Amino acid sequence: MTESVRRTGDASPEQRMPEWDGDHVRDATSVDVDGELLGVDPSELGDEDLIREMQSLHRTRLDTLRHAADSALANHLRRTAELETEYLARHPGREVDPSRLRDV
């Protein structure tokens, strides 16, 4: 938690946005205020499209975190969780690169 958040007692975007529930998404078919879906259901995406969508989100992550409105950040968090959850469901035995492991 940053010092400014500790001083002001403000809640994080995740805490302020009702569609975000910590470690998972409550409703994968979230709808915006106009009643439109906020992205294609990840289960309907092919593997290449799923990877492309995740790459796009990760590419824009820092800019969204630093400069976007709370609602945009909450949508970014929700969509990232949806896509990554789908990826992990499809690849439960994903290959782990030994060079990415730490000695215990």
Residue, then its C-alpha position, 0 to 999 in steps of 0.5 A: m500500500t502506498e503512503s498516500v493511500r495510508r494517509t488518506g484511508d482511500a480504498s483501492p480501485e478493486q475495493r471501490m469497484p463492485e465487479w472486482d472481488g479480490d482474486h477472482v471475477r464475480d461475473a465473466t459476462s460483465v456489462d457496462v452502464d449502456g448494457e453492452l458486454l465488456g469484451v468477448d467471453p474468453s471461452e469463445l476465443g481461440d488460443e491465438d486470440l486469447i494470447r493476443e488479448m492478454q498481450s494487449l492488456h499487459r502492454t497497456r497495464l502500467d499506463t492504465l494503472r498510473h493514468a486511467a480513471d478508476s472505472a477503466l482500471a477496474n475494467h482492466l483488472r476484471r478483463t485481465a482476470e477473465l483472460e488469465t483464468e481462461y488461460l490457466a483453465r486451458h493449460p493447467g499443466r503449463e510448462v514452467d521454465p526452470s530458469r524462472l525458479r528460485d532456490v529455496 
